[in-house]
């Protein structure tokens, strides 16, 4: 599962109640660069997409 809105919509339209993103959300690059602010922003953006899809 990616953080792309179309991908997320496909999963939720199929009836899932949650998704696992793993390395699609927390990439090696984010960890290697200790880009925790970037991670925070990506999580916020992804959650906003999910809320939009589910409402």
Order of alpha helices (4+ residues) and beta strands (2+ residues): alpha-alpha-alpha
